[in-house]
Amino acid sequence: MKKVLIFLGIIVILFGGLAFLTNYSNKQASEGNPFGKSKLDPATVKQLDDPNYKNQILPDELEEKLNNKESLTVYFYSPTCSHCQVTSPVVVPMAEELDFDLPLFNLLEFEDGWRDYGIKSTPTIVKYENGEEVSRVEGNVGDEAFRKWFEEWSK
């Protein structure tokens, strides 16, 4: 009976140590992140060094721009969305190529964005003029459809 208790104690200590190390490594990776949060979802942590996800916009920044009646285009995505993982490497470079500022809004980290901006699915790109939505493209519609949409709104 003593051996079983010792064995169980060792297992509990090992799992506790593993949980601590996982939390610690996620916290270290999250330091200085563009989201201003101390704890990030692991899927977001994986994207921190990806150049396609550098131009982040935070909820307060987006709300301020819309309240100030600014015009902008926002890419709403989730790091866990398989369609976003395919779309981001296409639309982010495409937007840069067309000299289109495209801030990204992470819906995994800021879940109120789903409701606040009427997002039904990801990826969704929304064009705002004078603080009001004028157009959106939803889903992975393909390279040519994205290019056509960007070119239409870059005029």
Backbone as JSON Lines, residues from 0, in Angstrom:
{"i":0,"aa":"M","n":[0.83,-1.19,0.0],"ca":[0.0,0.0,0.0],"c":[0.87,1.25,0.0]}
{"i":1,"aa":"K","n":[1.99,1.22,0.75],"ca":[2.89,2.36,0.81],"c":[3.49,2.65,-0.56]}
{"i":2,"aa":"K","n":[3.85,1.59,-1.26],"ca":[4.45,1.75,-2.58],"c":[3.47,2.41,-3.55]}
{"i":3,"aa":"V","n":[2.22,2.05,-3.47],"ca":[1.19,2.63,-4.34],"c":[1.05,4.12,-4.05]}
{"i":4,"aa":"L","n":[1.0,4.49,-2.79],"ca":[0.89,5.9,-2.4],"c":[2.11,6.7,-2.86]}
{"i":5,"aa":"I","n":[3.28,6.15,-2.72],"ca":[4.5,6.82,-3.17],"c":[4.47,6.99,-4.69]}
{"i":6,"aa":"F","n":[4.08,5.93,-5.38],"ca":[3.98,5.98,-6.84],"c":[2.97,7.05,-7.27]}
{"i":7,"aa":"L","n":[1.8,7.09,-6.65],"ca":[0.79,8.1,-6.97],"c":[1.3,9.5,-6.65]}
{"i":8,"aa":"G","n":[2.02,9.65,-5.56],"ca":[2.59,10.95,-5.21],"c":[3.57,11.44,-6.26]}
{"i":9,"aa":"I","n":[4.39,10.53,-6.76],"ca":[5.36,10.89,-7.81],"c":[4.62,11.32,-9.08]}
{"i":10,"aa":"I","n":[3.57,10.61,-9.43],"ca":[2.79,10.95,-10.63],"c":[2.16,12.34,-10.48]}
{"i":11,"aa":"V","n":[1.59,12.62,-9.31],"ca":[0.97,13.93,-9.07],"c":[2.02,15.03,-9.18]}
{"i":12,"aa":"I","n":[3.2,14.81,-8.62],"ca":[4.28,15.8,-8.68],"c":[4.73,16.01,-10.13]}
{"i":13,"aa":"L","n":[4.85,14.94,-10.89],"ca":[5.25,15.06,-12.3],"c":[4.23,15.86,-13.11]}
{"i":14,"aa":"F","n":[2.94,15.56,-12.93],"ca":[1.9,16.31,-13.66],"c":[1.85,17.77,-13.22]}
{"i":15,"aa":"G","n":[2.04,18.01,-11.93],"ca":[2.07,19.38,-11.43],"c":[3.24,20.15,-12.03]}
{"i":16,"aa":"G","n":[4.39,19.5,-12.1],"ca":[5.57,20.14,-12.71],"c":[5.36,20.42,-14.17]}
{"i":17,"aa":"L","n":[4.76,19.49,-14.87],"ca":[4.47,19.68,-16.29],"c":[3.51,20.84,-16.51]}
{"i":18,"aa":"A","n":[2.47,20.95,-15.7],"ca":[1.52,22.06,-15.8],"c":[2.22,23.38,-15.53]}
{"i":19,"aa":"F","n":[3.08,23.42,-14.52],"ca":[3.82,24.64,-14.21],"c":[4.71,25.05,-15.38]}
{"i":20,"aa":"L","n":[5.45,24.1,-15.94],"ca":[6.35,24.42,-17.06],"c":[5.58,24.91,-18.29]}
{"i":21,"aa":"T","n":[4.44,24.31,-18.56],"ca":[3.61,24.74,-19.7],"c":[3.12,26.17,-19.48]}
{"i":22,"aa":"N","n":[2.6,26.45,-18.3],"ca":[2.14,27.81,-17.98],"c":[3.28,28.81,-18.06]}
{"i":23,"aa":"Y","n":[4.42,28.43,-17.53],"ca":[5.57,29.33,-17.51],"c":[6.05,29.64,-18.93]}
{"i":24,"aa":"S","n":[6.12,28.6,-19.78],"ca":[6.6,28.84,-21.15],"c":[5.6,29.69,-21.93]}
{"i":25,"aa":"N","n":[4.28,29.48,-21.74],"ca":[3.29,30.32,-22.41],"c":[3.37,31.77,-21.91]}
{"i":26,"aa":"K","n":[3.62,31.94,-20.64],"ca":[3.74,33.3,-20.08],"c":[4.98,33.99,-20.65]}
{"i":27,"aa":"Q","n":[6.08,33.27,-20.75],"ca":[7.31,33.84,-21.32],"c":[7.09,34.24,-22.77]}
{"i":28,"aa":"A","n":[6.43,33.38,-23.54],"ca":[6.18,33.66,-24.95],"c":[5.22,34.83,-25.11]}
{"i":29,"aa":"S","n":[4.33,35.05,-24.14],"ca":[3.33,36.11,-24.23],"c":[3.86,37.48,-23.83]}
{"i":30,"aa":"E","n":[5.02,37.53,-23.2],"ca":[5.55,38.82,-22.74],"c":[5.78,39.77,-23.9]}
{"i":31,"aa":"G","n":[5.34,41.0,-23.73],"ca":[5.56,42.02,-24.75],"c":[4.73,41.81,-26.0]}
{"i":32,"aa":"N","n":[3.64,41.05,-25.89],"ca":[2.8,40.77,-27.06],"c":[2.0,42.0,-27.46]}
{"i":33,"aa":"P","n":[1.55,42.07,-28.71],"ca":[0.81,43.24,-29.19],"c":[-0.63,43.31,-28.69]}
{"i":34,"aa":"F","n":[-1.08,42.31,-27.95],"ca":[-2.46,42.27,-27.5],"c":[-2.66,42.91,-26.14]}
{"i":35,"aa":"G","n":[-1.58,43.23,-25.44],"ca":[-1.69,43.87,-24.14],"c":[-2.29,42.96,-23.07]}
{"i":36,"aa":"K","n":[-2.17,41.66,-23.25],"ca":[-2.72,40.7,-22.29],"c":[-1.58,39.86,-21.71]}
{"i":37,"aa":"S","n":[-1.73,39.48,-20.47],"ca":[-0.67,38.68,-19.85],"c":[-0.82,37.2,-20.17]}
{"i":38,"aa":"K","n":[-2.02,36.75,-20.51],"ca":[-2.24,35.34,-20.82],"c":[-2.93,35.25,-22.18]}
{"i":39,"aa":"L","n":[-2.26,34.57,-23.1],"ca":[-2.79,34.39,-24.44],"c":[-3.12,32.93,-24.7]}
{"i":40,"aa":"D","n":[-4.06,32.7,-25.58],"ca":[-4.38,31.34,-26.01],"c":[-3.14,30.77,-26.7]}
{"i":41,"aa":"P","n":[-2.84,29.48,-26.52],"ca":[-1.67,28.89,-27.17],"c":[-1.66,29.05,-28.69]}
{"i":42,"aa":"A","n":[-2.83,29.07,-29.33],"ca":[-2.88,29.26,-30.78],"c":[-2.39,30.65,-31.16]}
{"i":43,"aa":"T","n":[-2.69,31.64,-30.35],"ca":[-2.2,33.01,-30.6],"c":[-0.7,33.08,-30.36]}
{"i":44,"aa":"V","n":[-0.23,32.42,-29.32],"ca":[1.21,32.41,-29.0],"c":[2.0,31.87,-30.19]}
{"i":45,"aa":"K","n":[1.47,30.83,-30.85],"ca":[2.16,30.24,-32.01],"c":[2.32,31.23,-33.15]}
{"i":46,"aa":"Q","n":[1.45,32.23,-33.23],"ca":[1.48,33.19,-34.34],"c":[2.27,34.46,-34.03]}
{"i":47,"aa":"L","n":[2.78,34.6,-32.82],"ca":[3.43,35.85,-32.43],"c":[4.62,36.21,-33.31]}
{"i":48,"aa":"D","n":[5.35,35.24,-33.82],"ca":[6.52,35.52,-34.65],"c":[6.21,35.48,-36.15]}
{"i":49,"aa":"D","n":[4.98,35.2,-36.51],"ca":[4.6,35.12,-37.92],"c":[4.38,36.54,-38.47]}
{"i":50,"aa":"P","n":[5.1,36.92,-39.52],"ca":[4.97,38.29,-40.05],"c":[3.57,38.61,-40.59]}
{"i":51,"aa":"N","n":[2.77,37.6,-40.9],"ca":[1.41,37.85,-41.37],"c":[0.48,38.36,-40.28]}
{"i":52,"aa":"Y","n":[0.91,38.26,-39.03],"ca":[0.05,38.65,-37.91],"c":[0.63,39.8,-37.1]}
{"i":53,"aa":"K","n":[1.42,40.65,-37.72],"ca":[2.07,41.76,-37.01],"c":[1.2,43.0,-36.88]}
{"i":54,"aa":"N","n":[0.32,43.25,-37.83],"ca":[-0.46,44.49,-37.86],"c":[-1.78,44.33,-37.1]}
{"i":55,"aa":"Q","n":[-1.69,44.17,-35.79],"ca":[-2.87,43.93,-34.96],"c":[-3.56,45.25,-34.58]}
{"i":56,"aa":"I","n":[-4.88,45.18,-34.47],"ca":[-5.64,46.31,-33.94],"c":[-6.41,45.8,-32.73]}
{"i":57,"aa":"L","n":[-6.38,46.57,-31.66],"ca":[-7.05,46.19,-30.43],"c":[-8.46,46.76,-30.42]}
{"i":58,"aa":"P","n":[-9.36,46.17,-29.63],"ca":[-10.74,46.64,-29.6],"c":[-10.89,48.13,-29.33]}
{"i":59,"aa":"D","n":[-10.13,48.66,-28.38],"ca":[-10.23,50.09,-28.06],"c":[-9.79,50.95,-29.23]}
{"i":60,"aa":"E","n":[-8.73,50.53,-29.92],"ca":[-8.25,51.28,-31.08],"c":[-9.28,51.29,-32.2]}
{"i":61,"aa":"L","n":[-9.87,50.13,-32.47],"ca":[-10.87,50.03,-33.53],"c":[-12.09,50.88,-33.19]}
{"i":62,"aa":"E","n":[-12.55,50.77,-31.97],"ca":[-13.71,51.55,-31.54],"c":[-13.45,53.05,-31.66]}
{"i":63,"aa":"E","n":[-12.25,53.48,-31.27],"ca":[-11.89,54.89,-31.37],"c":[-11.9,55.37,-32.82]}
{"i":64,"aa":"K","n":[-11.31,54.57,-33.71],"ca":[-11.28,54.93,-35.13],"c":[-12.69,55.04,-35.72]}
{"i":65,"aa":"L","n":[-13.55,54.1,-35.36],"ca":[-14.91,54.13,-35.87],"c":[-15.69,55.31,-35.29]}
{"i":66,"aa":"N","n":[-15.5,55.6,-34.01],"ca":[-16.16,56.75,-33.39],"c":[-15.68,58.07,-33.97]}
{"i":67,"aa":"N","n":[-14.41,58.09,-34.41],"ca":[-13.85,59.29,-35.04],"c":[-14.19,59.38,-36.52]}
{"i":68,"aa":"K","n":[-15.05,58.47,-36.97],"ca":[-15.52,58.47,-38.38],"c":[-14.38,58.27,-39.38]}
{"i":69,"aa":"E","n":[-13.39,57.46,-39.0],"ca":[-12.27,57.16,-39.89],"c":[-12.66,56.07,-40.89]}
{"i":70,"aa":"S","n":[-11.93,56.01,-41.97],"ca":[-12.11,54.96,-42.97],"c":[-10.97,53.96,-42.82]}
{"i":71,"aa":"L","n":[-11.3,52.69,-42.77],"ca":[-10.3,51.65,-42.64],"c":[-10.89,50.31,-43.03]}
{"i":72,"aa":"T","n":[-10.01,49.36,-43.23],"ca":[-10.41,47.99,-43.56],"c":[-9.8,47.09,-42.5]}
{"i":73,"aa":"V","n":[-10.6,46.18,-41.95],"ca":[-10.15,45.32,-40.86],"c":[-10.37,43.86,-41.23]}
{"i":74,"aa":"Y","n":[-9.35,43.08,-40.95],"ca":[-9.39,41.63,-41.17],"c":[-9.68,40.95,-39.83]}
{"i":75,"aa":"F","n":[-10.87,40.38,-39.68],"ca":[-11.27,39.66,-38.48],"c":[-10.93,38.18,-38.68]}
{"i":76,"aa":"Y","n":[-10.18,37.63,-37.74],"ca":[-9.72,36.24,-37.87],"c":[-9.64,35.57,-36.51]}
{"i":77,"aa":"S","n":[-9.47,34.26,-36.55],"ca":[-9.2,33.49,-35.34],"c":[-8.01,32.58,-35.61]}
{"i":78,"aa":"P","n":[-7.04,32.52,-34.7],"ca":[-5.89,31.64,-34.9],"c":[-6.25,30.16,-35.0]}
{"i":79,"aa":"T","n":[-7.42,29.78,-34.5],"ca":[-7.82,28.37,-34.56],"c":[-8.66,28.05,-35.8]}
{"i":80,"aa":"C","n":[-8.94,29.04,-36.62],"ca":[-9.76,28.85,-37.82],"c":[-8.9,28.32,-38.97]}
{"i":81,"aa":"S","n":[-9.25,27.15,-39.48],"ca":[-8.46,26.56,-40.56],"c":[-8.54,27.4,-41.83]}
{"i":82,"aa":"H","n":[-9.67,28.04,-42.08],"ca":[-9.81,28.9,-43.26],"c":[-8.93,30.14,-43.13]}
{"i":83,"aa":"C","n":[-8.82,30.68,-41.92],"ca":[-7.95,31.84,-41.68],"c":[-6.48,31.46,-41.88]}
{"i":84,"aa":"Q","n":[-6.12,30.26,-41.48],"ca":[-4.74,29.82,-41.63],"c":[-4.35,29.7,-43.09]}
{"i":85,"aa":"V","n":[-5.33,29.46,-43.96],"ca":[-5.08,29.4,-45.4],"c":[-5.17,30.8,-46.01]}
{"i":86,"aa":"T","n":[-6.1,31.61,-45.52],"ca":[-6.37,32.93,-46.09],"c":[-5.32,33.97,-45.72]}
{"i":87,"aa":"S","n":[-4.87,33.98,-44.47],"ca":[-3.94,35.02,-44.02],"c":[-2.66,35.11,-44.87]}
{"i":88,"aa":"P","n":[-2.02,33.99,-45.21],"ca":[-0.81,34.08,-46.04],"c":[-1.09,34.59,-47.45]}
{"i":89,"aa":"V","n":[-2.36,34.67,-47.84],"ca":[-2.73,35.2,-49.15],"c":[-3.08,36.68,-49.04]}
{"i":90,"aa":"V","n":[-4.03,37.01,-48.14],"ca":[-4.55,38.38,-48.12],"c":[-3.6,39.39,-47.49]}
{"i":91,"aa":"V","n":[-2.83,39.0,-46.5],"ca":[-1.93,39.98,-45.86],"c":[-0.86,40.45,-46.85]}
{"i":92,"aa":"P","n":[-0.14,39.55,-47.53],"ca":[0.82,40.03,-48.55],"c":[0.13,40.75,-49.71]}
{"i":93,"aa":"M","n":[-1.07,40.3,-50.08],"ca":[-1.8,40.94,-51.17],"c":[-2.14,42.39,-50.79]}
{"i":94,"aa":"A","n":[-2.59,42.59,-49.57],"ca":[-2.91,43.94,-49.11],"c":[-1.66,44.82,-49.12]}
{"i":95,"aa":"E","n":[-0.53,44.28,-48.68],"ca":[0.73,45.04,-48.7],"c":[1.11,45.38,-50.14]}
{"i":96,"aa":"E","n":[0.99,44.42,-51.04],"ca":[1.33,44.62,-52.44],"c":[0.49,45.75,-53.06]}
{"i":97,"aa":"L","n":[-0.79,45.82,-52.66],"ca":[-1.7,46.83,-53.19],"c":[-1.69,48.11,-52.36]}
{"i":98,"aa":"D","n":[-0.72,48.21,-51.43],"ca":[-0.57,49.38,-50.56],"c":[-1.85,49.66,-49.77]}
{"i":99,"aa":"F","n":[-2.38,48.6,-49.2],"ca":[-3.63,48.63,-48.46],"c":[-3.32,48.34,-47.0]}
{"i":100,"aa":"D","n":[-3.6,49.28,-46.1],"ca":[-3.38,49.03,-44.68],"c":[-4.47,48.08,-44.2]}
{"i":101,"aa":"L","n":[-4.08,46.95,-43.66],"ca":[-5.04,45.92,-43.24],"c":[-4.75,45.48,-41.81]}
{"i":102,"aa":"P","n":[-5.27,46.21,-40.82],"ca":[-5.1,45.75,-39.44],"c":[-5.91,44.48,-39.18]}
{"i":103,"aa":"L","n":[-5.38,43.63,-38.31],"ca":[-6.0,42.35,-38.0],"c":[-6.61,42.39,-36.6]}
{"i":104,"aa":"F","n":[-7.81,41.85,-36.47],"ca":[-8.51,41.79,-35.19],"c":[-8.65,40.32,-34.81]}
{"i":105,"aa":"N","n":[-8.02,39.94,-33.69],"ca":[-8.0,38.55,-33.22],"c":[-9.26,38.26,-32.41]}
{"i":106,"aa":"L","n":[-10.18,37.51,-32.99],"ca":[-11.44,37.19,-32.33],"c":[-11.3,36.12,-31.25]}
{"i":107,"aa":"L","n":[-10.22,35.39,-31.25],"ca":[-9.99,34.41,-30.2],"c":[-9.63,35.12,-28.89]}
{"i":108,"aa":"E","n":[-8.83,36.16,-29.0],"ca":[-8.42,36.92,-27.81],"c":[-9.47,37.94,-27.38]}
{"i":109,"aa":"F","n":[-10.24,38.45,-28.33],"ca":[-11.24,39.48,-28.03],"c":[-12.6,39.03,-28.57]}
{"i":110,"aa":"E","n":[-13.21,38.09,-27.85],"ca":[-14.43,37.43,-28.3],"c":[-15.63,38.36,-28.45]}
{"i":111,"aa":"D","n":[-15.64,39.51,-27.78],"ca":[-16.75,40.44,-27.92],"c":[-16.84,40.98,-29.35]}
{"i":112,"aa":"G","n":[-15.75,40.88,-30.1],"ca":[-15.74,41.34,-31.48],"c":[-16.76,40.62,-32.35]}
{"i":113,"aa":"W","n":[-17.03,39.37,-32.04],"ca":[-18.05,38.63,-32.8],"c":[-19.36,39.41,-32.77]}
{"i":114,"aa":"R","n":[-19.78,39.77,-31.59],"ca":[-21.06,40.47,-31.41],"c":[-20.94,41.94,-31.83]}
{"i":115,"aa":"D","n":[-19.89,42.6,-31.37],"ca":[-19.75,44.04,-31.6],"c":[-19.7,44.42,-33.07]}
{"i":116,"aa":"Y","n":[-19.14,43.55,-33.91],"ca":[-18.96,43.88,-35.32],"c":[-19.76,42.96,-36.25]}
{"i":117,"aa":"G","n":[-20.68,42.18,-35.67],"ca":[-21.56,41.34,-36.46],"c":[-20.85,40.29,-37.28]}
{"i":118,"aa":"I","n":[-19.78,39.72,-36.72],"ca":[-19.01,38.71,-37.44],"c":[-19.7,37.36,-37.26]}
{"i":119,"aa":"K","n":[-20.01,36.72,-38.37],"ca":[-20.7,35.43,-38.36],"c":[-19.75,34.27,-38.58]}
{"i":120,"aa":"S","n":[-18.66,34.53,-39.31],"ca":[-17.68,33.48,-39.59],"c":[-16.33,34.14,-39.87]}
{"i":121,"aa":"T","n":[-15.3,33.33,-39.81],"ca":[-13.97,33.84,-40.13],"c":[-13.42,33.05,-41.3]}
{"i":122,"aa":"P","n":[-12.59,33.66,-42.09],"ca":[-12.15,35.05,-42.02],"c":[-13.22,36.0,-42.58]}
{"i":123,"aa":"T","n":[-13.21,37.22,-42.06],"ca":[-14.1,38.28,-42.55],"c":[-13.28,39.56,-42.67]}
{"i":124,"aa":"I","n":[-13.37,40.2,-43.82],"ca":[-12.71,41.48,-44.03],"c":[-13.81,42.52,-44.21]}
{"i":125,"aa":"V","n":[-13.75,43.59,-43.4],"ca":[-14.79,44.61,-43.41],"c":[-14.17,45.95,-43.78]}
{"i":126,"aa":"K","n":[-14.82,46.63,-44.72],"ca":[-14.42,47.97,-45.14],"c":[-15.35,48.98,-44.47]}
{"i":127,"aa":"Y","n":[-14.76,49.94,-43.75],"ca":[-15.5,51.01,-43.1],"c":[-15.16,52.32,-43.79]}
{"i":128,"aa":"E","n":[-16.18,53.13,-44.09],"ca":[-16.0,54.47,-44.62],"c":[-16.68,55.43,-43.65]}
{"i":129,"aa":"N","n":[-15.93,56.42,-43.19],"ca":[-16.47,57.4,-42.23],"c":[-17.1,56.71,-41.02]}
{"i":130,"aa":"G","n":[-16.46,55.64,-40.56],"ca":[-16.9,54.92,-39.37],"c":[-18.05,53.97,-39.57]}
{"i":131,"aa":"E","n":[-18.55,53.84,-40.8],"ca":[-19.68,52.96,-41.09],"c":[-19.27,51.84,-42.04]}
{"i":132,"aa":"E","n":[-19.78,50.65,-41.81],"ca":[-19.48,49.53,-42.7],"c":[-20.11,49.77,-44.07]}
{"i":133,"aa":"V","n":[-19.29,49.57,-45.12],"ca":[-19.8,49.71,-46.48],"c":[-19.67,48.42,-47.29]}
{"i":134,"aa":"S","n":[-18.81,47.51,-46.84],"ca":[-18.64,46.25,-47.58],"c":[-17.94,45.23,-46.69]}
{"i":135,"aa":"R","n":[-18.19,43.98,-47.01],"ca":[-17.47,42.91,-46.33],"c":[-17.34,41.72,-47.25]}
{"i":136,"aa":"V","n":[-16.3,40.95,-47.01],"ca":[-16.12,39.68,-47.72],"c":[-15.89,38.63,-46.64]}
{"i":137,"aa":"E","n":[-16.64,37.53,-46.72],"ca":[-16.6,36.5,-45.68],"c":[-16.14,35.17,-46.26]}
{"i":138,"aa":"G","n":[-15.34,34.47,-45.48],"ca":[-14.9,33.14,-45.86],"c":[-13.68,33.16,-46.76]}
{"i":139,"aa":"N","n":[-13.2,31.98,-47.08],"ca":[-12.05,31.83,-47.98],"c":[-12.6,31.76,-49.4]}
{"i":140,"aa":"V","n":[-12.75,32.93,-50.01],"ca":[-13.4,33.03,-51.32],"c":[-12.43,32.83,-52.48]}
{"i":141,"aa":"G","n":[-11.16,32.69,-52.19],"ca":[-10.17,32.47,-53.24],"c":[-9.36,33.72,-53.55]}
{"i":142,"aa":"D","n":[-8.16,33.5,-54.06],"ca":[-7.21,34.58,-54.32],"c":[-7.78,35.66,-55.24]}
{"i":143,"aa":"E","n":[-8.38,35.25,-56.33],"ca":[-8.86,36.22,-57.32],"c":[-10.01,37.07,-56.77]}
{"i":144,"aa":"A","n":[-10.89,36.46,-56.0],"ca":[-12.0,37.22,-55.41],"c":[-11.48,38.24,-54.4]}
{"i":145,"aa":"F","n":[-10.48,37.83,-53.61],"ca":[-9.88,38.79,-52.67],"c":[-9.21,39.93,-53.43]}
{"i":146,"aa":"R","n":[-8.45,39.61,-54.47],"ca":[-7.77,40.64,-55.25],"c":[-8.77,41.62,-55.85]}
{"i":147,"aa":"K","n":[-9.83,41.09,-56.4],"ca":[-10.87,41.94,-57.01],"c":[-11.48,42.86,-55.94]}
{"i":148,"aa":"W","n":[-11.76,42.31,-54.77],"ca":[-12.35,43.1,-53.68],"c":[-11.39,44.2,-53.25]}
{"i":149,"aa":"F","n":[-10.12,43.87,-53.03],"ca":[-9.14,44.87,-52.62],"c":[-8.98,45.95,-53.69]}
{"i":150,"aa":"E","n":[-8.91,45.54,-54.94],"ca":[-8.72,46.51,-56.02],"c":[-9.93,47.44,-56.13]}
{"i":151,"aa":"E","n":[-11.11,46.89,-55.91],"ca":[-12.33,47.71,-55.94],"c":[-12.29,48.8,-54.87]}
{"i":152,"aa":"W","n":[-11.83,48.43,-53.68],"ca":[-11.87,49.37,-52.56],"c":[-10.59,50.2,-52.42]}
{"i":153,"aa":"S","n":[-9.59,49.95,-53.24],"ca":[-8.38,50.76,-53.16],"c":[-8.46,51.99,-54.05]}
{"i":154,"aa":"K","n":[-9.53,52.1,-54.82],"ca":[-9.7,53.24,-55.73],"c":[-10.13,54.48,-54.99]}
